[in-house]
């Protein structure tokens, strides 16, 4: 395994086929990542339909991640979001992260009053699904041997779209078609 996602999150998880490539990727993982994209269903509607969240995150002895103003204690976390769909109760966000901190998206969205649905650690745990409303949709990185950009994608779950309407949007040409 080359990286981690929260156990409650669905989506892309990358494995290396051999130890050599694994070692090469792990050495420069954060530098070689070109895109970390997620989709999140959050509570409420956001006033700002597009935004950038920059915080310092720290973790307490109970493994709860929190925002701190102490730059020496915390690690910088940068999250960008854009509203894709919304209704009276929920918003579907396209989220990209520039840093890969533990529980980053969950903590930062909760900090602005829009926790991810189903998050009982940083929100109220209520959900229209039987799961956390967070999905790792794409991870792009530079292959250490070929120097090609590798794009790993996992389609956004249909249940995310059904919350807003009965049809899923048409696939973009670059998205893989499920057979």
C-alpha angles and dihedrals in degrees: 000000000000101000141357138243125193110277090240092054122093127209143054120019118170126215127184118230095217139022095246095058090040091055093046092050096044092052092063103015098136093045093047095051111098099174137019108181128179138171117219134186108212135183117263134359121292121233091209106054092196128030152151121229119200118181141144113244128204133175128227129215090269091059092251113144115217140174117259133183089212103101091192093055098042138052120235114256124190121191127176121196140182128187111242099174136355143180134179094288109027145029128209110216133194104216131190122186126206093193130039106223125160111274088351099151093040094051096043096047090048089050091062093048098261108100120184112264114258093023106136092172099057102011138033095280094236114139141169086217133057089246147040113295095234127107130178100221103173140011119183124187141161113257108237096223106032096030088220119141107249116208116200114189138182118186117245109259114262090230090067091059095040088062088068102032140341099262134064115227118257115272116259114239092253093054118094116246116232114231 
